Amino acid sequence: MAKEAIFYFEKAGLYTTLQGAGNKGQQHFGLPIGGPMDQTSAKIANWLVGNEAQAAVLEITMMGPEIIVKGDCKIAITGADMSPKLNDKPVSMYNTIAIKSGSKISFGRLNSGCRTYLAIGGKISENKLWSNNVSYALNNDNFVFNKKIEQNSSLSFKTNGSVEIKNHVEKRPLLFNNKIDVRVVPGPEYNLFSKQAIKSFFDNKHYISNQSDRIGYRLRETLKHCNQNQEIISSGIIPGTIQVTSSGKAIILMNDAPTIGGYARIANIISTYMDNVAQLKPGDQISFSI
């Protein structure tokens, strides 16, 4: 018989959300894809606690929460290394961790990456925060996309008591590089850019700006000789699309981006690189190649 574990957030962290399968296949309705930014880390966390690959996980960004757990359960922590602790003692990542009722889960220094994933063995209980396996909140009968978890809130889980203890040796320790090179394919409007602008895009190193979130990463640099004033009809975009504004600023679109956009699309990041892109934070470096 399933038991219940309640996760009470004494501190919510910088930006903590609950992420599940997302809205794949629903973009023609205008719904962003959503879901975990780093898909691989989320799936490994779920595997470690015996969940389905797309089960709900906590996505923790840059600074972790403090959680009091009421009820026994099994958890796993993957992704960015935020120095996780159990009852104020360091705990290993990429392992199944047994949690006793009354325990405290907390986090410390961010050592690498940007987003940590915490999976709980079992299923999310009915909760106002959760609808259709995507993190929504019902506010005056309107759904607010991707509501972050607030201080002093709680989440309930129907726990799976038969979770076996496992580890994922080949992923431990996993350090995410703060300087990455990613492969791209030319975007639909690639040929509208000048040769100088394209050279600037590929030859230079780019840095993630503070204007970055789950919708998109705005890059600090301005593309040289970028006279992109030609009007573009709003067209389809996906995570990994790189748009360039009329001022020459490139934006990498991420999971919560809208489904159409009107900026010229210079390139698309190949999907296999997106997990690493998801672990970049402001100040980190990215460069592009074909």
C-alpha positions as a Markdown table, in Angstrom:
| # | Residue | x | y | z |
|---|---|---|---|---|
| 1 | Met | 0.0 | 0.0 | 0.0 |
| 2 | Ala | 1.4 | 3.4 | -1.0 |
| 3 | Lys | 2.3 | 5.8 | 1.7 |
| 4 | Glu | 2.6 | 9.5 | 1.6 |
| 5 | Ala | 5.6 | 11.8 | 2.0 |
| 6 | Ile | 5.1 | 15.6 | 2.3 |
| 7 | Phe | 7.9 | 17.9 | 1.2 |
| 8 | Tyr | 7.7 | 21.2 | 3.2 |
| 9 | Phe | 9.8 | 24.0 | 1.8 |
| 10 | Glu | 11.2 | 26.0 | 4.7 |
| 11 | Lys | 13.2 | 27.9 | 2.0 |
| 12 | Ala | 12.3 | 27.7 | -1.7 |
| 13 | Gly | 15.6 | 28.4 | -3.3 |
| 14 | Leu | 16.2 | 30.8 | -6.1 |
| 15 | Tyr | 13.9 | 29.2 | -8.6 |
| 16 | Thr | 12.5 | 25.7 | -7.9 |
| 17 | Thr | 9.7 | 24.2 | -10.0 |
| 18 | Leu | 8.1 | 20.9 | -10.5 |
| 19 | Gln | 8.7 | 19.5 | -14.1 |
| 20 | Gly | 7.2 | 16.5 | -15.8 |
| 21 | Ala | 6.6 | 15.3 | -19.3 |
| 22 | Gly | 5.7 | 18.7 | -20.6 |
| 23 | Asn | 3.6 | 19.5 | -23.7 |
| 24 | Lys | 5.3 | 17.7 | -26.5 |
| 25 | Gly | 3.0 | 17.5 | -29.5 |
| 26 | Gln | 0.9 | 20.5 | -28.3 |
| 27 | Gln | 2.7 | 23.3 | -30.0 |
| 28 | His | 0.0 | 23.8 | -32.6 |
| 29 | Phe | -2.2 | 24.9 | -29.7 |
| 30 | Gly | 0.4 | 27.5 | -28.7 |
| 31 | Leu | 1.7 | 25.6 | -25.7 |
| 32 | Pro | 5.4 | 25.8 | -24.9 |
| 33 | Ile | 7.1 | 22.4 | -24.7 |
| 34 | Gly | 8.2 | 22.9 | -21.0 |
| 35 | Gly | 9.5 | 20.0 | -19.0 |
| 36 | Pro | 13.0 | 19.6 | -17.5 |
| 37 | Met | 15.7 | 21.7 | -19.2 |
| 38 | Asp | 18.3 | 19.0 | -18.8 |
| 39 | Gln | 16.3 | 15.9 | -19.9 |
| 40 | Thr | 19.1 | 13.4 | -19.3 |
| 41 | Ser | 19.7 | 14.4 | -15.7 |
| 42 | Ala | 16.0 | 14.3 | -14.9 |
| 43 | Lys | 15.6 | 10.8 | -16.5 |
| 44 | Ile | 18.6 | 9.4 | -14.5 |
| 45 | Ala | 17.1 | 10.8 | -11.3 |
| 46 | Asn | 13.8 | 9.0 | -12.1 |
| 47 | Trp | 15.6 | 5.8 | -12.9 |
| 48 | Leu | 17.4 | 5.8 | -9.6 |
| 49 | Val | 14.1 | 5.9 | -7.7 |
| 50 | Gly | 12.2 | 3.5 | -9.9 |
| 51 | Asn | 10.0 | 6.0 | -11.6 |
| 52 | Glu | 9.0 | 6.3 | -15.3 |
| 53 | Ala | 11.4 | 8.5 | -17.2 |
| 54 | Gln | 8.9 | 11.4 | -17.6 |
| 55 | Ala | 7.7 | 11.4 | -14.0 |
| 56 | Ala | 7.7 | 14.7 | -12.1 |
| 57 | Val | 11.0 | 16.0 | -10.7 |
| 58 | Leu | 12.0 | 19.1 | -8.8 |
| 59 | Glu | 14.1 | 21.4 | -11.0 |
| 60 | Ile | 16.4 | 23.5 | -8.7 |
| 61 | Thr | 18.2 | 26.5 | -10.3 |
| 62 | Met | 21.5 | 27.8 | -9.0 |
| 63 | Met | 20.5 | 28.0 | -5.3 |
| 64 | Gly | 18.8 | 25.2 | -3.6 |
| 65 | Pro | 15.8 | 25.0 | -1.2 |
| 66 | Glu | 15.6 | 23.7 | 2.4 |
| 67 | Ile | 13.1 | 20.9 | 2.6 |
| 68 | Ile | 11.7 | 19.1 | 5.7 |
| 69 | Val | 10.3 | 15.7 | 4.7 |
| 70 | Lys | 7.4 | 14.1 | 6.6 |
| 71 | Gly | 7.2 | 10.5 | 5.8 |
| 72 | Asp | 9.8 | 7.9 | 4.7 |
| 73 | Cys | 10.8 | 7.9 | 1.0 |
| 74 | Lys | 13.6 | 7.4 | -1.5 |
| 75 | Ile | 15.1 | 10.2 | -3.5 |
| 76 | Ala | 17.9 | 10.8 | -6.0 |
| 77 | Ile | 19.8 | 14.0 | -6.9 |
| 78 | Thr | 21.4 | 14.6 | -10.3 |
| 79 | Gly | 22.5 | 17.4 | -12.6 |
| 80 | Ala | 24.3 | 20.5 | -11.2 |
| 81 | Asp | 26.4 | 20.0 | -8.1 |
| 82 | Met | 24.9 | 22.2 | -5.4 |
| 83 | Ser | 26.6 | 20.4 | -2.5 |
| 84 | Pro | 23.5 | 18.5 | -1.4 |
| 85 | Lys | 23.1 | 17.7 | 2.3 |
| 86 | Leu | 20.9 | 15.3 | 4.3 |
| 87 | Asn | 20.5 | 16.5 | 7.9 |
| 88 | Asp | 23.4 | 18.9 | 7.4 |
| 89 | Lys | 25.8 | 16.2 | 6.2 |
| 90 | Pro | 27.0 | 15.9 | 2.6 |
| 91 | Val | 25.2 | 13.3 | 0.5 |
| 92 | Ser | 26.3 | 11.7 | -2.7 |
| 93 | Met | 24.6 | 12.5 | -6.0 |
| 94 | Tyr | 23.6 | 9.9 | -8.6 |
| 95 | Asn | 22.6 | 7.4 | -5.9 |
| 96 | Thr | 19.3 | 6.2 | -4.4 |
| 97 | Ile | 19.0 | 7.9 | -1.0 |
| 98 | Ala | 16.8 | 6.6 | 1.8 |
| 99 | Ile | 15.0 | 9.4 | 3.6 |
| 100 | Lys | 13.5 | 9.0 | 7.1 |
| 101 | Ser | 10.5 | 11.1 | 8.2 |
| 102 | Gly | 11.7 | 14.3 | 9.8 |
| 103 | Ser | 14.8 | 14.6 | 7.7 |
| 104 | Lys | 16.1 | 17.8 | 6.2 |
| 105 | Ile | 17.3 | 18.1 | 2.6 |
| 106 | Ser | 19.4 | 21.2 | 1.9 |
| 107 | Phe | 22.0 | 22.5 | -0.5 |
| 108 | Gly | 25.2 | 24.6 | -0.3 |
| 109 | Arg | 27.7 | 26.0 | -2.8 |
| 110 | Leu | 27.1 | 25.6 | -6.5 |
| 111 | Asn | 30.2 | 23.8 | -7.8 |
| 112 | Ser | 29.2 | 23.1 | -11.4 |
| 113 | Gly | 26.2 | 23.5 | -13.7 |
| 114 | Cys | 23.1 | 25.5 | -13.1 |
| 115 | Arg | 20.1 | 23.1 | -12.6 |
| 116 | Thr | 19.8 | 20.2 | -10.1 |
| 117 | Tyr | 17.1 | 17.5 | -10.3 |
| 118 | Leu | 15.5 | 15.8 | -7.3 |
| 119 | Ala | 13.3 | 12.8 | -8.0 |
| 120 | Ile | 11.1 | 11.2 | -5.4 |
| 121 | Gly | 10.2 | 7.5 | -5.7 |
| 122 | Gly | 6.4 | 7.5 | -6.3 |
| 123 | Lys | 3.9 | 9.9 | -7.8 |
| 124 | Ile | 2.8 | 13.4 | -7.1 |
| 125 | Ser | -0.5 | 13.6 | -5.2 |
| 126 | Glu | -3.3 | 15.9 | -6.3 |
| 127 | Asn | -2.1 | 19.4 | -5.8 |
| 128 | Lys | -3.1 | 22.9 | -6.9 |
| 129 | Leu | 0.4 | 23.3 | -8.3 |
| 130 | Trp | 0.2 | 20.4 | -10.7 |
| 131 | Ser | -2.0 | 19.9 | -13.7 |
| 132 | Asn | -1.6 | 17.7 | -16.8 |
| 133 | Asn | 2.0 | 16.7 | -15.7 |
| 134 | Val | 3.2 | 20.3 | -16.2 |
| 135 | Ser | 3.9 | 22.9 | -13.5 |
| 136 | Tyr | 0.9 | 25.2 | -13.5 |
| 137 | Ala | -0.9 | 27.1 | -10.8 |
| 138 | Leu | -4.7 | 27.9 | -10.9 |
| 139 | Asn | -5.1 | 31.6 | -10.2 |
| 140 | Asn | -8.6 | 33.1 | -10.5 |
| 141 | Asp | -9.6 | 30.3 | -12.9 |
| 142 | Asn | -6.6 | 31.0 | -15.2 |
| 143 | Phe | -3.5 | 28.7 | -15.5 |
| 144 | Val | -0.2 | 30.4 | -14.8 |
| 145 | Phe | 2.6 | 28.7 | -16.6 |
| 146 | Asn | 5.6 | 27.3 | -14.6 |
| 147 | Lys | 4.8 | 28.7 | -11.2 |
| 148 | Lys | 7.8 | 28.5 | -8.9 |
| 149 | Ile | 7.5 | 26.9 | -5.5 |
| 150 | Glu | 7.2 | 29.4 | -2.7 |
| 151 | Gln | 8.6 | 29.4 | 0.8 |
| 152 | Asn | 6.4 | 27.6 | 3.3 |
| 153 | Ser | 4.6 | 25.7 | 0.6 |
| 154 | Ser | 4.4 | 21.9 | 0.4 |
| 155 | Leu | 4.1 | 19.1 | -2.0 |
| 156 | Ser | 2.7 | 15.6 | -1.4 |
| 157 | Phe | 3.8 | 12.4 | -3.0 |
| 158 | Lys | 2.4 | 8.8 | -2.9 |
| 159 | Thr | 5.6 | 7.0 | -2.3 |
| 160 | Asn | 6.8 | 3.7 | -3.7 |
| 161 | Gly | 8.1 | 1.6 | -0.8 |
| 162 | Ser | 9.8 | -1.1 | -3.0 |
| 163 | Val | 12.5 | 1.1 | -4.5 |
| 164 | Glu | 15.8 | -0.6 | -4.7 |
| 165 | Ile | 19.1 | 1.1 | -3.9 |
| 166 | Lys | 21.0 | 1.9 | -7.1 |
| 167 | Asn | 23.7 | 4.2 | -8.4 |
| 168 | His | 24.8 | 5.5 | -11.7 |
| 169 | Val | 28.5 | 5.1 | -11.6 |
| 170 | Glu | 29.4 | 6.4 | -15.0 |
| 171 | Lys | 27.7 | 9.7 | -14.2 |
| 172 | Arg | 29.5 | 10.3 | -10.9 |
| 173 | Pro | 31.0 | 12.7 | -10.4 |
| 174 | Leu | 29.6 | 14.7 | -13.3 |
| 175 | Leu | 31.0 | 18.2 | -13.8 |
| 176 | Phe | 29.4 | 20.6 | -16.3 |
| 177 | Asn | 31.8 | 22.8 | -18.2 |
| 178 | Asn | 31.3 | 26.5 | -18.1 |
| 179 | Lys | 32.8 | 26.8 | -21.6 |
| 180 | Ile | 31.1 | 24.8 | -24.3 |
| 181 | Asp | 31.1 | 24.5 | -28.1 |
| 182 | Val | 27.9 | 23.4 | -29.7 |
| 183 | Arg | 27.0 | 22.2 | -33.2 |
| 184 | Val | 24.3 | 24.0 | -35.1 |
| 185 | Val | 22.5 | 23.9 | -38.4 |
| 186 | Pro | 21.7 | 27.0 | -40.4 |
| 187 | Gly | 18.3 | 28.6 | -39.6 |
| 188 | Pro | 15.6 | 29.5 | -42.2 |
| 189 | Glu | 16.8 | 33.1 | -42.4 |
| 190 | Tyr | 20.5 | 32.3 | -42.4 |
| 191 | Asn | 21.1 | 33.7 | -45.9 |
| 192 | Leu | 19.5 | 37.1 | -44.9 |
| 193 | Phe | 22.5 | 37.8 | -42.7 |
| 194 | Ser | 25.6 | 39.5 | -44.0 |
| 195 | Lys | 28.8 | 37.6 | -44.4 |
| 196 | Gln | 30.3 | 39.7 | -41.6 |
| 197 | Ala | 27.5 | 39.0 | -39.2 |
| 198 | Ile | 27.8 | 35.2 | -39.9 |
| 199 | Lys | 31.5 | 35.4 | -39.4 |
| 200 | Ser | 30.9 | 37.3 | -36.1 |
| 201 | Phe | 28.5 | 34.6 | -35.0 |
| 202 | Phe | 30.8 | 31.7 | -35.6 |
| 203 | Asp | 34.2 | 33.2 | -34.9 |
| 204 | Asn | 33.5 | 34.8 | -31.6 |
| 205 | Lys | 33.0 | 33.4 | -28.1 |
| 206 | His | 29.6 | 34.4 | -26.6 |
| 207 | Tyr | 28.6 | 34.8 | -23.0 |
| 208 | Ile | 25.3 | 34.1 | -21.3 |
| 209 | Ser | 23.8 | 37.4 | -20.0 |
| 210 | Asn | 21.8 | 38.0 | -16.8 |
| 211 | Gln | 18.7 | 38.2 | -19.0 |
| 212 | Ser | 18.3 | 34.5 | -19.2 |
| 213 | Asp | 15.8 | 32.0 | -17.9 |
| 214 | Arg | 13.7 | 29.0 | -19.0 |
| 215 | Ile | 12.3 | 31.0 | -21.9 |
| 216 | Gly | 15.6 | 31.9 | -23.4 |
| 217 | Tyr | 19.3 | 32.9 | -23.0 |
| 218 | Arg | 20.1 | 36.4 | -24.3 |
| 219 | Leu | 23.8 | 36.5 | -25.2 |
| 220 | Arg | 25.9 | 39.6 | -24.2 |
| 221 | Glu | 27.6 | 40.2 | -27.5 |
| 222 | Thr | 26.2 | 42.1 | -30.5 |
| 223 | Leu | 26.8 | 40.6 | -33.9 |
| 224 | Lys | 28.9 | 42.9 | -36.1 |
| 225 | His | 27.5 | 44.4 | -39.3 |
| 226 | Cys | 24.1 | 43.0 | -38.4 |
| 227 | Asn | 21.6 | 45.1 | -40.4 |
| 228 | Gln | 18.7 | 42.7 | -39.9 |
| 229 | Asn | 15.9 | 45.1 | -40.5 |
| 230 | Gln | 14.0 | 43.1 | -43.0 |
| 231 | Glu | 10.5 | 42.2 | -41.7 |
| 232 | Ile | 10.0 | 38.6 | -40.9 |
| 233 | Ile | 6.6 | 36.9 | -40.7 |
| 234 | Ser | 6.2 | 35.2 | -37.3 |
| 235 | Ser | 7.2 | 31.6 | -37.8 |
| 236 | Gly | 7.7 | 28.4 | -35.8 |
| 237 | Ile | 10.4 | 28.1 | -33.2 |
| 238 | Ile | 11.6 | 25.3 | -30.9 |
| 239 | Pro | 14.1 | 24.9 | -28.0 |
| 240 | Gly | 17.5 | 25.4 | -29.6 |
| 241 | Thr | 16.4 | 28.0 | -32.1 |
| 242 | Ile | 18.8 | 31.0 | -32.1 |
| 243 | Gln | 17.0 | 34.3 | -33.0 |
| 244 | Val | 18.8 | 37.6 | -33.6 |
| 245 | Thr | 17.0 | 40.8 | -32.7 |
| 246 | Ser | 17.1 | 43.9 | -34.9 |
| 247 | Ser | 19.9 | 45.3 | -32.6 |
| 248 | Gly | 22.1 | 42.2 | -33.3 |
| 249 | Lys | 21.6 | 40.4 | -30.0 |
| 250 | Ala | 21.3 | 36.6 | -30.3 |
| 251 | Ile | 18.8 | 34.7 | -28.1 |
| 252 | Ile | 18.9 | 30.9 | -27.6 |
| 253 | Leu | 15.3 | 29.8 | -27.1 |
| 254 | Met | 14.8 | 27.2 | -24.3 |
| 255 | Asn | 11.9 | 25.0 | -23.1 |
| 256 | Asp | 9.4 | 27.6 | -22.1 |
| 257 | Ala | 9.8 | 29.7 | -25.2 |
| 258 | Pro | 6.7 | 30.6 | -27.2 |
| 259 | Thr | 5.9 | 28.5 | -30.3 |
| 260 | Ile | 6.3 | 31.3 | -32.9 |
| 261 | Gly | 8.5 | 34.3 | -33.1 |
| 262 | Gly | 9.2 | 37.2 | -35.4 |
| 263 | Tyr | 13.0 | 37.6 | -35.1 |
| 264 | Ala | 15.3 | 36.1 | -37.8 |
| 265 | Arg | 16.5 | 32.6 | -37.1 |
| 266 | Ile | 20.2 | 32.4 | -37.8 |
| 267 | Ala | 20.7 | 28.8 | -36.6 |
| 268 | Asn | 19.4 | 25.9 | -34.6 |
| 269 | Ile | 21.4 | 24.0 | -32.0 |
| 270 | Ile | 21.5 | 20.3 | -32.6 |
| 271 | Ser | 19.3 | 18.7 | -29.9 |
| 272 | Thr | 21.9 | 16.4 | -28.4 |
| 273 | Tyr | 23.7 | 19.5 | -27.1 |
| 274 | Met | 20.7 | 21.0 | -25.4 |
| 275 | Asp | 21.2 | 19.3 | -22.0 |
| 276 | Asn | 24.7 | 20.9 | -21.7 |
| 277 | Val | 23.2 | 24.3 | -22.8 |
| 278 | Ala | 20.6 | 23.9 | -20.1 |
| 279 | Gln | 23.4 | 23.7 | -17.5 |
| 280 | Leu | 24.9 | 27.1 | -18.5 |
| 281 | Lys | 24.4 | 30.1 | -16.2 |
| 282 | Pro | 25.0 | 33.8 | -16.6 |
| 283 | Gly | 28.7 | 34.5 | -17.3 |
| 284 | Asp | 29.3 | 31.1 | -18.9 |
| 285 | Gln | 30.7 | 30.9 | -22.4 |
| 286 | Ile | 29.3 | 29.3 | -25.6 |
| 287 | Ser | 30.6 | 29.1 | -29.1 |
| 288 | Phe | 29.0 | 27.7 | -32.3 |
| 289 | Ser | 30.2 | 25.6 | -35.2 |
| 290 | Ile | 28.6 | 23.7 | -38.1 |
